[in-house]
Amino acid sequence: MHVKSIQKITSFWFKLSGAITLAILMIIVSYILIKGIGAINLEFLLTKPVDSGREGGILPMILSSLYLLAVTSFIAIPLGVGSALYMAEYNENHKLEVVIRFISQVLASVPSIVFGLFGLAFLIFFLKTGWSLLSGGVILSLMSMPTIYQVSEVALKSVPEHYKEGCYGMGATKWQCITSIILPTAASGIFTGIILALTRAFSEAAAVMYLVGSSLEMPTSLLDTGRPLPLHLYVLANEGISMENAYGTAFVLIAIVLTITILSNHIISKYEIKLGV
C-alpha cells in the first residue's frame, strides 16, 4: 500500500477516534446536566439535607469535598513534586530510580476501593484516628501522589539540557538553577499533573466511603465526619432515596470539576504564553 494512502487512513482513524471519544463524553455530560438541572436552585446549593437527602440541599457535601481537596493538596503536592524533583535532579542511583518508578506505577494502578480498605484497616482500626475528613484526605493524598510524581518527573526531565548548561555556565548554584530555570520551565506540566490527580480525588467515593463517616451535618473542622459529594451521590442513587437530588448532586459535581479544569487550562495557557512556550 502506498505511503500516502497509509497516512490518510491513519489520519482518518485518529480523527474518528477523537470524534467518538468526544461524542461519548458529550452524551454522558449532557444527559447528567439535562436530568440534574431541574434540581438546581439556591435552596439546593445553600441548605442542609432533610430526611436523609430526600429533600433539602447539599451545602455540607460541598464543604466536605472542599475540605478533602484541601487536605489532599496540602499532603500530595509537596510530596509528589518533591519526589519527582529529587529523582530528576539529585538521584544518581539508577536502581533506586527503577524501583521508585515501578512502585509509583503499581500505586497508580491500584483500585481506589483498595486504598479505602487500607485506610480503614490502618488509620481507623490500627491508629484509631477515628472517622473524619482528615482520615479521608490522607488516603486521597496517597492515591493522588503517584500521578503527581509521574507527570512531574516527566515534565522536569523534559527541560532542555542547554537551559541547565547555560544556567550553570553563568555561575549559578544547583538550587538557583532549579528555582529560576527548571521549575518555571516545567511548571505547566507539573500543574497539569496536579490538576489530573486532584480532580480524580475530588470525584472519588470508593476511597473515602469507609473513612469519612456519613454525617449530613455541616463540617466545622477536619476532625469532623462528613459526606463528600461523590459519596452523597452514591447513597442517594444506591438506596433510591431521591433520584432527582442524585442527578442534581451529579450536576454540581460535574460543574465543579469542569470549572476547575477550565480555569486550570486557562492559567496554564497564560503561563505558557508568558514564558513564550
Beta strands, then each sheet from edge to edge (+ up, - down):
strand 1: 49-50
strand 2: 55-56
sheet 1: 1+ 2-
end
